[in-house]
Amino acid sequence: MKRWFLILVIVLLVNLGSLTNANAAAFMERADFGKYFAEFTTGTFVMYDEANDQYTVFNEPQSVRRLSPCSTFKIYNSLAGLETGVLDQEDVYTLFKWNGTQYNFPAWNHDQTLASATRDSVVWYFQELASRIGTERMQTYLNRIGYGNRDISGGLTSFWLRSSLQISAREQVDLLQKLYSGKLPVSPQNVEIVKKNITLSEYNDVRFMGKTGSGFQEDKWLLGWFVGCVEKPGNRYFFATNIQASDGATGGKAREITKLILKDLQVL
């Protein structure tokens, strides 16, 4: 009896191992993508091919290192505003009045709706939005969706701006995939609004969506992000790129690198 029990346990363990391997996503390391990051201290690219259940990664150690999300958090700040009812689903009713403060970015210096503030990455709008959401609701929301380290202790209007909140490139990709796939406890209608606001182009049945993020200190651009998704008939590709340098690392640069890699992979 003991012998048969031991055999049964071994068979179950073998089958469990096979099942685990079968469910594990494929992983492809692309060291050759280093050519796109040559001018930066470090950087990473992560893409998840949903239909083929495969990750393509450059610089895996960096891909799991948590960093400040900077303005890429606007994707989820928008969603929090919609989910809590602070923002209306009709964009015209998401208007926040400009207080007259002059910013270095002219596009910031007027009244904003959620769509315009997302397009032009208007920091003051999202700081006001976070204030209206409030600490308790914001913390509950981040806990519910499992965003990075979920730490908003850096202040309600600044926790995502090179402060306490941190997330890795791999986590950015996985969270976006859950968001788009309806695996997060949020309204599908609100997800569609957010997707519309981060859509950069749409042609020949290819929809390219993304949000940049840039971190600076003492007039130096130290961190750049670009995260998003490419939707094609029958497939979606979720991606995240970050770069770091003593200066010159911006979201715009991360976007340029991402587009080059996506073209290299024939995704764009």
N, C-alpha and C positions, 0 to 999 in steps of 0.2 A: 504493500500500500504506500509506504513511504517513497519507494522507488518511482511509482507511477505519479505520485504527487510532485516529486522533484522534476520529472520529465514535463509535467503539465506547466509548472512554473517556468521552466526554461523555454518552452514553446511560446508561452504568453509574452515573456520578455523579448524574445526574438521578433515576434509579430508587432509588439509595441515599438521596438526600434525601427522596424521597416516602415510602420505607419508614420512615425516621427520624421524619418528621412523623406518619405513621400510628400509630407506636408511642408517641408522646408523649402523656402524659395531658393531658386538658383542664384548664384553670386558670381559676377564677373568683374575682376579687377582690371582697370585700364591705366596702367602706368604711363602709357604713351600720351595721355591727356596732360601730362606735366608741362608740355610745351605751351599750353594755354595759360599757365599760372606762373611762368618764368619771372615776371617782374614783381611778384609778391613774395612776402616772407613765407606764407603758407596759404593753403586753400584746399577746398575739396568740392567734388561734384558727386551727387547721388541721384540716380534715376530708378524708378520702379516701373517696369513694364507689366501692366496689370494682366493682360491677356496671357502672357507667357510666364507670369509669376517669377520675374527675374529682376535682380538689382544689378545695375552697372555703377561702379564706384571708382573714383580716383581719390587716393589718399584715405584709406579706411580709418587710420587712427584719428585723423582730423574730422572725419564724418560723424564720429560719435562723441566729439568734444562739444560740450554745451557752451554756448555764447549768448550774448544779448541778442534778441530777435530784431531790435530796432524797429523800423517801420513795417517789417513783414507782419508784426503783430496786429496791424490795422485790419487784416483779414478777420481776426477773431474778436477784436474790439468792435468792429462793425456788427458781427454776429451777436455779440453780447448785447449791444444796443437794441437790436431787433428782437432778440429773444426776451429781453426784460420789458419791452414795450416803451423804452425810452425813445426809440426811433419808430417811425411809421413805415409801413411797407411801401407807401407811395413816396417817391423821392422828393417831390415838391414839399412834403410836410416834414422833411428832415432838416430844414433850414436852420442854421445857427448864425446869428448876427455877428459880424466882425466888430471887435471893440476899438478899432482904430490904431492899434499897435502896428508900427511899420516893420515889416520883416524884409530880410535880404532877398526873399523869393517873391516877386511881384504877384504871382498867382495866389499867394496866401492873403493878399491885402484886400479882401472883399468878403461879403457874405458867402457861406458855403452850404451845399447840401452834401449828403453822404457820398453821392456819386462824384461830385467835383473834388471833395476832400480826399477821396481815395485816389482819384486820378492824379492829383497834384501833390499827394502825400503831405497834406496840411496838418502839421503837428498840433497847432492850437485847437483845431476842431476835435481831434481825438482826445486831447487832454480834457476839453470841456465835456465830451461824451463820457469819458471815464468818471469824471466828477459826478455827473448825473446818475450814472449806474450805481456808484457808491462802493465802498470797500467790501461790505458783506456780500452783496450780490456778485461783485466781480470775483471774489475769492471762491464763492460757491460755484460759479460758472467754470472757472479754470479747473477746479477739482473735478467737476462733472465730466469735462472733455479730456482731462489728463494732459494739460499743456505743460510740457517741459518740467521744470522743477516747481512750478505753481507758486512761486515766491513773489508776492507783491509788496514786500516789506519796504522796498525802496521808495515808496510814496505813490499815491493813487494816480498822480499825473505824470509820473516819470519812471515807474518800475520796469517798463520795457525799453527804456532809452539808456543803454549801457549802464544798467543798474542791477536790481536783484533778480528779475526774471531771466531765465536762461533756457535754451533749447538747442539740441544738436541738429545737424543737417538731416541725419537719418530720421530723427523724430519729426522734423518738419514734413518730410515725405510721407511717413506713415500716418501722421495725423491728417494731412490733406486727403490721403486715400480713404481714410475712414469717413471724413467729412463728405466727400463726393459720393461715397457708396452707401450713405444713409446709416452708417454704423455709430453715429454719435447722436445723443438725445437732444436733437435740435430740429426745428421745423424745416421740411424740404423747401418750402416757399422762401424762407429766409436764406437758405443755402443758395438758391437760384439768384437771389438779389446780389449776394456777395460775389458769386461767379460772374454775373453780368458786369459788376463794377470793376473787376480785375481783368476783364477781357481786353487784350491788346490788339488782336487781329482775328478775323474770321473770314476765310476764303477757301474755295475748293473743298468744302467739308472738313477743313482743319481749323480748329479753334485753339488759339494760343492765349493762355491766361497766366498772369504772374504779378508779383508785387516785389518791389525793391525795398531795401533797407540799408541805411548808412549810419555808421557810428563815428563821431568825431570828438576830439578833445584838443583844446588849445589850438584851434584852427587847423588841425591835422586830421585827415580822414584815415581812420585806423581799421575800420571793418566795413565790408560790403556784403550784402545778401541779395539773392534773387531766388524766389521760390514760386512754384506754380504747377501748371498742368497743360499738356497738349492732348486735346480730344480729337480722335479720328474715328471714322466709321469702324466699329468693332473693337476699339482699343482706347486706352488712356495711358498716358505716361506722366508720372508725377516726378518732379525734380526739385532739388535744392542745391544751390551753390553758395559758398561763402569764401571770402578772401580776407587776408590780414596783411598789413604792412605798416611801416613807420609813417607813411603818408601815401595818399593816392588810392586807397582801397575804398571804393564807393559802390553803392548799389548799381549805378549805371555800368561800371566796369564788370561787376558780377553778371549783369544781364548780357553784356556783349560776349563774355566767355561762354555763358550758357547757350546762347544762340549758335555760336560756332560749334559747340559740342553736339547740340541737337541736330545740326545739319550734318555733322560728321557721322552721326548715328542714323541718319536718314529719317529722323523723327519729324523734322521741319523741312 
